[in-house]
């Protein structure tokens, strides 16, 4: 798969995950991309331009 095609595929995965439409788990290397996308959505929806979404892994 070409680099350009791979990048587009990953963008689509993150987009689908942000809408709850991804039928599989998002690969870990895309988690930060998802967090940033959700943060942009949150900021736009609330008007809180400086808000930061933090994702914490559960402790065992």
MONORKA-V747307 format. One record per residue. N is the residue number from 0. RES is the residue in one small letter. PHI is phi in whole degrees, 0 to 359 (NA if undefined). PSI is psi in whole degrees, -180 to 180 (NA if undefined). BURIAL is + if it has 24 or more other C-alpha atoms within 12 Angstrom, else -. Layout:
N|RES|PHI|PSI|BURIAL  N|RES|PHI|PSI|BURIAL
This chain:
0|x|NA|134|-  1|x|291|157|-  2|x|300|-42|-  3|x|297|-43|-  4|x|293|-41|-  5|x|298|-44|-  6|x|297|-40|-  7|x|294|-42|-  8|x|300|-43|-  9|x|293|-38|-  10|x|300|-41|-  11|x|294|-42|-  12|x|300|-45|+  13|x|295|-42|+  14|x|299|-47|+  15|x|296|-40|-  16|x|296|-37|+  17|x|292|-21|+  18|x|258|2|-  19|x|74|24|-  20|x|253|4|-  21|x|274|125|-  22|x|275|1|-  23|x|226|174|-  24|x|282|144|-  25|x|285|133|+  26|x|301|142|-  27|x|306|-33|-  28|x|290|-8|-  29|x|255|-1|-  30|x|299|-40|+  31|x|294|-38|-  32|x|299|-42|+  33|x|296|-45|+  34|x|301|-44|+  35|x|295|-40|-  36|x|295|-46|+  37|x|296|-35|+  38|x|295|-43|+  39|x|299|-43|-  40|x|297|-45|-  41|x|299|-46|-  42|x|299|-43|-  43|x|294|-40|-  44|x|289|-32|-  45|x|257|-17|-  46|x|78|4|-  47|x|274|90|-  48|x|292|-22|-  49|x|256|4|-  50|x|295|149|-  51|x|230|126|-  52|x|270|131|-  53|x|242|133|-  54|x|249|121|-  55|x|250|137|-  56|x|282|141|-  57|x|295|147|-  58|x|274|142|-  59|x|291|NA|-
